Structure formats: structure tokens, C-alpha cells
Amino acid sequence: MRPNDDDTRRLVQSEPQIAVPVQGELVSPSAASPVIAAAGRPLVSQPAELAGMLLPTEGVTFASSPHPVIFVRPVVSFAVIAIALAVALAWQTHPIVRGHHQTVPLLTGYARMAVALAGGLLLLREVIATAMRLFHYVAYRVVTTNRRVFVVTGLFGRHVTPLGNTALAGATMSQGPLGRMLGYGDVVLGGGGAAIREMCDPVRLYREFEAVANGVEGDTWKMAIRQTQIP
């Protein structure tokens, strides 16, 4: 028995249509994994660090990394110490000895060696600080989904820490005048949690924290998934 047109139309309309995010665009389910897009919150491509860790209806909505401003302090300190050391070692005096001008270094002997050693150690400290901040810059990210928030660290490996809803709900965001101009700031977690400092786009990051903590998904409100782990 051949089905009529009305039955065929009902079967087509009843088939669910699921949109999934791939590189910022919505594609059909045949082209990507089954992730349901959040209404009003565009999803972004899933980072490799979270591969296999997201729920079936969970998608990444935002990812933030440290701002390049973290390099300013050690670089400026290195430049200041290097200039001061060069001036101290190159400074010369010109006393008059027996009617003739003599050129004598300001620092001689053990004093010169001590200043050179101290300056070298200070320069080495700033180099190490710059290297540590470089590692932090390339190996630290805060990733938010429409359900949870993760802190992802590691360069060759990975360490993923989900943030608890209590810490997210009590989070605060702060920006100074320079931070507002350059687009960086700090987000301090609630419940005595740690501070996530000098992050790019802290306003958007804080908004994603509040959305996850309060179960907000686009224009709708859903009960947030409660987590027991509080950083």
C-alpha cells in the first residue's frame, strides 16, 4: 500500500533537525558531531584540550587567554636594570693628579665585581620571569561552554579543572583605566577562590561565568548543573 502525500509530509516534519557548530558556522549533523547549538549564544569550535570531555548537548561558547600585557613588567624591569648596570660599569671620573687629568672608573676591584654579579643575577631573574610568563601565555586558557567552565593548562600535556558553580556565582570582575583601554582585567572567583588575572575580554568572560552559574542559555533559564568541586 503506497502512502499518500499527507503521511509523507508528516514524516518529514517529525524528523529532528540539529544544528552543530564547526569553525563558527552551523552545519548539518552529517558533517560534524551531534552538538545542539545554544539559543542566543553562538558556539565556537571545540578546542583540542576538551576533546571527548563535553556532554552530548554541550558546546563551547567562549575561550579567553592571558593578555600580552603580562610581558610588560619583566621586559621593562630588564631594560631598567640593564641600563643602570651599563651606566654604573661605564661611569668614569676624571680627577687631576699632579696637574694631569686621569680617567678612573667609578667602580674598581671587588666593588665592580660585586655590582656586575648583582646586576647579572637581577637580569637572570627577569629572564626567568619572562620565560614563565611566556609559558603561562601559551599554556593557560579559560574555556566556557553552555553548561560548564574549565581552566585548561599545559603545553604538551593537558590539565583540565572544572570550576564549581559556587565559585562562579560569587565571582567579581575588575578593570583599571588601562585595562579598559587595552581590553584586559581580573576575575576573582567567589568562596575564597583564586584570581584569574590579566585575561583578555574580562567582561565577556565574567558574563559567561554568570550565565553558567545561573543557568542562563540565550533568552531562556535552565537549572544549572551543580558541581561539587570548588577551586
DRENDO-1510 file (C-alpha; in Angstrom, 1 decimal, always signed):
<recs>
REC; n; res; u; v; w
REC; 1; MET; +0.0; +0.0; +0.0 .
REC; 2; ARG; +1.5; +3.3; -1.1 .
REC; 3; PRO; +1.4; +6.2; +1.5 .
REC; 4; ASN; -0.4; +9.4; +0.5 .
REC; 5; ASP; +1.2; +12.9; +0.4 .
REC; 6; ASP; -0.2; +13.8; +3.9 .
REC; 7; ASP; +1.6; +10.9; +5.6 .
REC; 8; THR; +4.9; +11.7; +3.8 .
REC; 9; ARG; +4.7; +15.4; +4.8 .
REC; 10; ARG; +4.1; +14.4; +8.5 .
REC; 11; LEU; +7.1; +12.0; +8.5 .
REC; 12; VAL; +9.4; +14.7; +7.1 .
REC; 13; GLN; +8.3; +17.3; +9.6 .
REC; 14; SER; +8.7; +15.0; +12.6 .
REC; 15; GLU; +12.4; +14.4; +11.8 .
REC; 16; PRO; +14.5; +16.4; +14.3 .
REC; 17; GLN; +16.9; +19.0; +12.8 .
REC; 18; ILE; +20.0; +19.5; +14.9 .
REC; 19; ALA; +22.5; +22.3; +14.2 .
REC; 20; VAL; +26.1; +21.9; +15.2 .
REC; 21; PRO; +29.0; +24.4; +15.3 .
REC; 22; VAL; +32.1; +23.9; +13.2 .
REC; 23; GLN; +34.5; +26.8; +12.9 .
REC; 24; GLY; +31.9; +29.4; +13.9 .
REC; 25; GLU; +29.3; +28.1; +11.4 .
REC; 26; LEU; +26.2; +25.9; +11.7 .
REC; 27; VAL; +26.3; +22.8; +9.6 .
REC; 28; SER; +24.2; +19.7; +9.3 .
REC; 29; PRO; +24.6; +16.7; +11.6 .
REC; 30; SER; +26.1; +14.6; +8.8 .
REC; 31; ALA; +29.1; +16.9; +8.7 .
REC; 32; ALA; +30.0; +17.1; +12.4 .
REC; 33; SER; +29.4; +15.6; +15.9 .
REC; 34; PRO; +25.8; +15.9; +17.4 .
REC; 35; VAL; +26.1; +19.1; +19.5 .
REC; 36; ILE; +23.0; +21.2; +19.9 .
REC; 37; ALA; +23.5; +25.0; +19.5 .
REC; 38; ALA; +22.5; +27.1; +22.4 .
REC; 39; ALA; +19.8; +29.6; +21.6 .
REC; 40; GLY; +21.2; +33.1; +21.6 .
REC; 41; ARG; +24.7; +32.0; +22.5 .
REC; 42; PRO; +26.7; +31.2; +19.3 .
REC; 43; LEU; +29.1; +28.3; +19.8 .
REC; 44; VAL; +32.7; +28.2; +18.6 .
REC; 45; SER; +34.8; +25.3; +17.5 .
REC; 46; GLN; +35.7; +22.8; +20.2 .
REC; 47; PRO; +39.4; +23.1; +21.4 .
REC; 48; ALA; +41.5; +20.0; +21.2 .
REC; 49; GLU; +42.1; +20.2; +25.0 .
REC; 50; LEU; +38.5; +19.4; +25.6 .
REC; 51; ALA; +38.2; +16.6; +23.1 .
REC; 52; GLY; +36.0; +13.8; +24.4 .
REC; 53; MET; +35.1; +15.7; +27.6 .
REC; 54; LEU; +31.9; +17.6; +26.6 .
REC; 55; LEU; +28.4; +16.3; +27.2 .
REC; 56; PRO; +26.2; +15.4; +24.2 .
REC; 57; THR; +24.3; +18.7; +24.3 .
REC; 58; GLU; +27.3; +20.8; +25.4 .
REC; 59; GLY; +29.2; +23.2; +23.2 .
REC; 60; VAL; +32.0; +25.8; +23.7 .
REC; 61; THR; +30.8; +29.4; +23.8 .
REC; 62; PHE; +33.9; +31.3; +24.7 .
REC; 63; ALA; +37.6; +30.9; +25.4 .
REC; 64; SER; +39.9; +33.5; +26.9 .
REC; 65; SER; +43.7; +33.5; +27.3 .
REC; 66; PRO; +46.1; +35.9; +29.2 .
REC; 67; HIS; +46.6; +39.3; +27.7 .
REC; 68; PRO; +50.1; +40.3; +26.2 .
REC; 69; VAL; +50.3; +43.0; +28.9 .
REC; 70; ILE; +51.7; +40.3; +31.2 .
REC; 71; PHE; +55.1; +40.8; +29.5 .
REC; 72; VAL; +55.3; +44.5; +30.2 .
REC; 73; ARG; +56.6; +44.3; +33.8 .
REC; 74; PRO; +59.5; +41.8; +33.3 .
REC; 75; VAL; +60.6; +43.5; +30.0 .
REC; 76; VAL; +60.6; +47.0; +31.5 .
REC; 77; SER; +62.4; +45.7; +34.6 .
REC; 78; PHE; +65.0; +44.0; +32.4 .
REC; 79; ALA; +65.6; +47.2; +30.4 .
REC; 80; VAL; +65.9; +49.4; +33.5 .
REC; 81; ILE; +68.3; +47.0; +35.2 .
REC; 82; ALA; +70.4; +46.6; +32.1 .
REC; 83; ILE; +70.7; +50.4; +31.6 .
REC; 84; ALA; +71.6; +51.0; +35.2 .
REC; 85; LEU; +74.2; +48.3; +35.2 .
REC; 86; ALA; +75.7; +49.6; +32.0 .
REC; 87; VAL; +75.9; +53.1; +33.3 .
REC; 88; ALA; +77.4; +52.0; +36.7 .
REC; 89; LEU; +80.1; +50.0; +35.0 .
REC; 90; ALA; +80.9; +52.6; +32.3 .
REC; 91; TRP; +80.9; +55.6; +34.6 .
REC; 92; GLN; +84.3; +57.2; +34.8 .
REC; 93; THR; +85.7; +60.0; +36.8 .
REC; 94; HIS; +88.4; +62.5; +35.7 .
REC; 95; PRO; +90.5; +63.6; +38.7 .
REC; 96; ILE; +93.5; +65.8; +38.4 .
REC; 97; VAL; +96.6; +64.0; +39.6 .
REC; 98; ARG; +99.9; +66.0; +39.6 .
REC; 99; GLY; +98.5; +68.5; +37.2 .
REC; 100; HIS; +97.2; +65.9; +34.7 .
REC; 101; HIS; +93.7; +64.6; +34.1 .
REC; 102; GLN; +93.3; +61.0; +34.9 .
REC; 103; THR; +90.5; +58.6; +33.8 .
REC; 104; VAL; +89.4; +56.4; +36.6 .
REC; 105; PRO; +86.4; +54.1; +36.6 .
REC; 106; LEU; +83.8; +54.8; +39.2 .
REC; 107; LEU; +83.8; +51.2; +40.4 .
REC; 108; THR; +87.0; +49.2; +40.6 .
REC; 109; GLY; +88.2; +46.0; +42.1 .
REC; 110; TYR; +85.8; +44.0; +44.3 .
REC; 111; ALA; +83.1; +46.7; +44.2 .
REC; 112; ARG; +83.0; +46.4; +40.4 .
REC; 113; MET; +82.8; +42.6; +40.6 .
REC; 114; ALA; +80.0; +42.8; +43.2 .
REC; 115; VAL; +77.9; +45.2; +41.2 .
REC; 116; ALA; +78.4; +43.2; +38.0 .
REC; 117; LEU; +77.4; +40.0; +39.8 .
REC; 118; ALA; +74.3; +41.6; +41.4 .
REC; 119; GLY; +73.2; +43.1; +38.1 .
REC; 120; GLY; +73.7; +39.8; +36.3 .
REC; 121; LEU; +71.5; +37.9; +38.9 .
REC; 122; LEU; +68.8; +40.5; +38.6 .
REC; 123; LEU; +68.8; +40.3; +34.8 .
REC; 124; LEU; +68.7; +36.5; +35.1 .
REC; 125; ARG; +65.7; +36.8; +37.4 .
REC; 126; GLU; +63.8; +38.9; +34.8 .
REC; 127; VAL; +64.7; +36.5; +32.0 .
REC; 128; ILE; +63.2; +33.6; +34.1 .
REC; 129; ALA; +60.1; +35.7; +34.9 .
REC; 130; THR; +59.6; +36.4; +31.2 .
REC; 131; ALA; +60.0; +32.7; +30.3 .
REC; 132; MET; +57.5; +31.7; +32.9 .
REC; 133; ARG; +55.0; +34.3; +31.7 .
REC; 134; LEU; +55.5; +33.1; +28.1 .
REC; 135; PHE; +54.7; +29.6; +29.2 .
REC; 136; HIS; +51.6; +30.9; +31.0 .
REC; 137; TYR; +50.6; +32.9; +27.9 .
REC; 138; VAL; +50.7; +29.9; +25.6 .
REC; 139; ALA; +49.6; +27.1; +28.0 .
REC; 140; TYR; +46.7; +28.7; +30.0 .
REC; 141; ARG; +43.1; +29.2; +28.9 .
REC; 142; VAL; +39.7; +29.5; +30.4 .
REC; 143; VAL; +37.1; +27.8; +28.3 .
REC; 144; THR; +33.3; +28.2; +28.9 .
REC; 145; THR; +30.5; +26.1; +27.5 .
REC; 146; ASN; +26.8; +26.4; +27.7 .
REC; 147; ARG; +26.9; +24.2; +30.8 .
REC; 148; ARG; +30.3; +24.4; +32.5 .
REC; 149; VAL; +33.6; +26.4; +32.8 .
REC; 150; PHE; +37.0; +24.8; +32.5 .
REC; 151; VAL; +40.6; +26.0; +33.3 .
REC; 152; VAL; +42.9; +24.3; +30.8 .
REC; 153; THR; +46.6; +24.3; +31.4 .
REC; 154; GLY; +49.5; +22.5; +29.8 .
REC; 155; LEU; +51.6; +22.9; +26.7 .
REC; 156; PHE; +52.4; +19.3; +25.6 .
REC; 157; GLY; +50.0; +17.6; +28.1 .
REC; 158; ARG; +46.8; +18.9; +29.5 .
REC; 159; HIS; +45.3; +19.6; +32.9 .
REC; 160; VAL; +41.6; +20.4; +32.9 .
REC; 161; THR; +39.9; +21.7; +36.0 .
REC; 162; PRO; +36.1; +22.4; +36.1 .
REC; 163; LEU; +35.1; +25.4; +38.2 .
REC; 164; GLY; +32.3; +24.9; +40.7 .
REC; 165; ASN; +29.0; +26.9; +40.5 .
REC; 166; THR; +29.6; +28.4; +43.9 .
REC; 167; ALA; +32.8; +29.9; +42.8 .
REC; 168; LEU; +31.3; +31.2; +39.5 .
REC; 169; ALA; +28.2; +32.7; +41.2 .
REC; 170; GLY; +30.3; +34.7; +43.6 .
REC; 171; ALA; +32.9; +35.9; +41.0 .
REC; 172; THR; +33.8; +39.5; +40.7 .
REC; 173; MET; +35.4; +41.4; +37.8 .
REC; 174; SER; +37.7; +44.4; +38.0 .
REC; 175; GLN; +39.4; +46.6; +35.4 .
REC; 176; GLY; +41.6; +49.6; +35.8 .
REC; 177; PRO; +41.7; +52.6; +33.3 .
REC; 178; LEU; +44.5; +51.0; +31.3 .
REC; 179; GLY; +42.7; +47.6; +31.4 .
REC; 180; ARG; +39.5; +49.2; +29.9 .
REC; 181; MET; +41.5; +50.8; +27.2 .
REC; 182; LEU; +43.5; +47.7; +26.2 .
REC; 183; GLY; +40.8; +45.1; +27.0 .
REC; 184; TYR; +42.2; +43.1; +29.9 .
REC; 185; GLY; +41.2; +42.6; +33.5 .
REC; 186; ASP; +40.9; +40.3; +36.5 .
REC; 187; VAL; +38.1; +37.9; +37.5 .
REC; 188; VAL; +38.2; +36.8; +41.2 .
REC; 189; LEU; +36.3; +33.6; +41.9 .
REC; 190; GLY; +33.8; +33.5; +44.9 .
REC; 191; GLY; +34.1; +31.5; +48.0 .
REC; 192; GLY; +37.7; +32.4; +48.6 .
REC; 193; GLY; +38.7; +31.2; +45.2 .
REC; 194; ALA; +41.8; +32.2; +43.2 .
REC; 195; ALA; +42.0; +35.2; +41.0 .
REC; 196; ILE; +42.3; +34.8; +37.2 .
REC; 197; ARG; +44.4; +37.9; +36.4 .
REC; 198; GLU; +45.1; +39.9; +33.2 .
REC; 199; MET; +42.8; +38.0; +30.9 .
REC; 200; CYS; +41.6; +39.1; +27.5 .
REC; 201; ASP; +38.0; +40.4; +27.3 .
REC; 202; PRO; +37.2; +40.0; +31.0 .
REC; 203; VAL; +33.7; +41.4; +30.6 .
REC; 204; ARG; +32.7; +38.6; +28.2 .
REC; 205; LEU; +34.4; +36.1; +30.5 .
REC; 206; TYR; +32.5; +37.3; +33.5 .
REC; 207; ARG; +29.2; +37.3; +31.6 .
REC; 208; GLU; +29.8; +33.6; +30.6 .
REC; 209; PHE; +30.6; +32.8; +34.3 .
REC; 210; GLU; +27.3; +34.3; +35.4 .
REC; 211; ALA; +25.4; +32.6; +32.6 .
REC; 212; VAL; +26.7; +29.2; +33.6 .
REC; 213; ALA; +26.2; +29.8; +37.3 .
REC; 214; ASN; +22.6; +31.0; +36.9 .
REC; 215; GLY; +21.6; +28.5; +34.2 .
REC; 216; VAL; +21.0; +31.2; +31.5 .
REC; 217; GLU; +21.1; +29.9; +28.0 .
REC; 218; GLY; +20.3; +32.6; +25.4 .
REC; 219; ASP; +16.9; +34.0; +26.3 .
REC; 220; THR; +15.9; +31.0; +28.5 .
REC; 221; TRP; +16.7; +30.0; +32.0 .
REC; 222; LYS; +17.6; +26.4; +33.0 .
REC; 223; MET; +18.7; +24.9; +36.2 .
REC; 224; ALA; +22.5; +24.9; +36.3 .
REC; 225; ILE; +24.3; +21.6; +36.6 .
REC; 226; ARG; +25.6; +21.6; +40.2 .
REC; 227; GLN; +29.2; +20.7; +40.7 .
REC; 228; THR; +30.8; +19.7; +44.0 .
REC; 229; GLN; +34.3; +20.7; +43.1 .
REC; 230; ILE; +35.1; +24.3; +44.3 .
REC; 231; PRO; +38.5; +25.7; +43.5 .
</recs>
